């Protein structure tokens, strides 16, 4: 169902929901480095939410977030142009994926955060492919891939440390 076919009051509620989710409680409006701020908020949520200790629940949460975030990112892109910087929910989802199945240890979380930001900025393939794609799925997928890459590297670090 398209947002434009939703009746008036519900459309307003849906727009607020998309803005609240897509900007991660409006942190996407931070004047600079909004992606890093969104990633830091996701890291803080990971640290305080008790279910993140369970990898299966945490990955389910992150994947559900990816699916819920696509329409929000799509709507915000329609309102603000290609891949607007206010959309940071994709960074949150990518950060959560970077942390899944990792132990809750401060240096591991910091390493995952730094690696995720690096992969999100550098965008190795196929992240670059999705970054060039328009729409909510493209916005979300490059960060999903960056999160998976960061997780793989951190798993390898833990394997050899």
N, C-alpha and C positions, 0 to 999 in steps of 0.2 A: 504494500500500500504506500503510495507516495504521500509525502508530508502535505502536499497541496490538497489532497482529497480528504484529509482529516478535518472534522468540524472545528469551528473557530476556537473555543476554549481549550479543546484537547490539542489543537495545533500549537497554541501558546505554551501549554505545559510541555509538549514535545520539544519545542524550540529551547525552552529553559533546560530541559533534561540534556539535550544535545550540547548546549553551551557548557553546562556544569560538568558533564562527563568529558567532553572533548578537550576542555581546558584544564582538567583535573582541579576542580574547585577554584577556577579562575586563576590558577598559577601561570597559565599560558600567557597572561597579560603582563607578566614580569617584563620590564623594559629591555633587558638584554639576557642572552643565554637562557631563553625560556625552556629549551629542550633539556638543558642541564638541571634547571630547577625542577622540571617535571620528573626527571629521573631521580633526583634527590628525594622528592616527595614519595615516589614509589618505593625507594629504598627505606625510607622512614616507616612507611606502612608495612612493608615486609618485616621490618624489625619488631614492630609492636603487635602485629596480628598473630594470634597463637596458632592458627592452622597452617602457617607457612612452614612449620617444622615438618609437616607431612607432605612429602614431595608429590604424591598423587593428587592430593587436594589442591596443592599450590599450582600444579600445572593445569589442573582443571579450571581453577580460578583465572589463570593467565589466558588460557585459550578462550574461555567464556568472555573475558575482557576484550580479546581481539575481535570476536564476533560482534559484541555489543558496540565496540568502538568504531567499526567500519561505517555504519550509517551516520554516526555523530560526526566523524571526520568528513564524510561526503557532504553533509549538510553545511558544515562550517566552510568547506572549500567552495561551495556554491555561493556562500555569503561573502567570503573574504578573498577569493582568488586561489590560484594553484598553491597547494601545500602550505597553508598559512602558518606562520610561526606560533600563533595562539593555540594550535592543535598540539597538545603534548601528551594526550592519552596514549598515543602510539609509543612514546618514550616510556611511559609507565609500564605498558604491556611488555615491551622489549626488556626493560629492567627486571621485571618479575621473571621472565624466561631466563635471563642471565643468572638468576639466583636459585632456580628450581633444582632440587636434589643436591644442593651444596650445604655444608654444615653452617649453622648460624654462628660464625666466628667473625669478629670485626675485620680482620685483615683479608679474609676471603670475600666478605661483602664489599669492602673497599676495592679489592682487585677486580671483582666482577663489575662494579660501577665504572671504574676507569677503562676497563676493556670494552664495556658496552659503549661508552661515550666515544672511544677510539673507533670502533667498528661502525658506529652510527655516523661519524664524521667522514671516515675514509670510504665507506660503502663498497666493500669488496663484492664481487658478483656472487650470487644473483641479486644482492641488495641494490646495486646500481640499476639493474633492470627495473625493479619495482619502484625505485625512486623516480624514474623517468615516466612512470605510469600515472595518469591522472585518476582522481577519484579516491574514495575512502579506502579501498583495498590496497591501492598503491601506497598511500600514506602509511597504512598500518604495516604492510608486509616488509618494507625495508628495515623497520625497527625490530620486527619479529626475527628476521634473519640475523641482524646484529646481536640480538639477545642470545640466540642459539649459538652463534660463533663465540661470544664471550663465555657462555656456559661451557662449551667444549674446551676452550683454552684453560679455564679454571679447573675443570675436571682433570685435565692433563697435569696441571701444576700440582694438584693434590695427590695425583698418582705418583709423582716423582719427588715430592717433598717428604 
